[in-house]
Amino acid sequence: MKDKRYLYLVISLLIVLIASVISLFAGTFLAANFDVIGIRIAMLIVAFASFGSSTLFSLLVYLNNRTVSRINDDQNKRAELYRDLQFASSNYSIIEFTDRMLIQKESDRYLHKFHQKDTPSFHMVISDIDLEKPLSFYTIRIPFKVIEGKTAGSIYISKIRFEKDLIKYDFQPMAHEHETQSYMLYNETTQRKNLIVNLVFNTGSSYFNEEALNPYTKIKIQMEVTSILGVSIAGLSELYFTNPTQVEGNGLHTYKINSSNFTLNKTPFIRHKNQ
């Protein structure tokens, strides 16, 4: 639409320019036939043509400046994107779960976060949960270490899947959260950090029996790890084990991790710029 307006303006100015040139050469004829009025008409056309040419020149200067401004904006955005990519590529954090996973009853002092729907709540609920029925609250704790990059600042979990007896149990964030922030605890004895998250399911669910061995074969954790510098990576961590190592008298279940695998789903990015 704009291109058509510019074309119409150029055509109109050309017509006026041609008319003004003709008027200049026909000035004597106009003066002889229309006296002074003819000369005035010719000067009016010339003045209008001069105004039109100035307008066209100003328009061309404006279009050129706008084009240059857009090019500069594009270059600035590209430079900023390059700086962000360079920063993200050298300040991410990749973790690996090690040793064993522990499952035990959740401490009563954290239950209010679930009932009050705090953010972060540090809770994940089983996919088929019925909130009208009695609920069980358990905590899983998994040691981890940084195998590449900077120190991990926070870990956000979007899904946990347990596999037991060929049945899959999916845990997801609470309804008011799109991801669950895990709690990170440093163990002074083992000198390692632990990922801690609370799981909520209906009492009597086949997912977990505190008095018996629960033969989980694999756990998949869909998570996003953010370094202390704010750079995140998203990936899938898979933990493999055969049987629980032991069931202790206080209800603590210990699972030895035979192997783990981390699959990167998304390249490093600065977290706060993607929210």
Secondary structure by P-SEA (a helix, b strand, c coil): caaaaaaaaaaaaaaaaaaaaaaaaaaaaaaaccaaaaaaaaaaaaaaaaaaaaaaaaaaaaaaaaaaaaaaaaaaaaaaaaaaaaaaacbbbbbbbccbbbbbbccccaaaaaaaccccccbbbccccccccbbbbbbbbbbbbbcccccccbbbbcbbbbbcccbbbbbbccccccbbbbbbbbbccccbbbbbbbbbbccccccccccccccccbbbbbcccccccbbbbbbbbbbbbccccccccccbbbbbbcbbbbbbccccccccccc
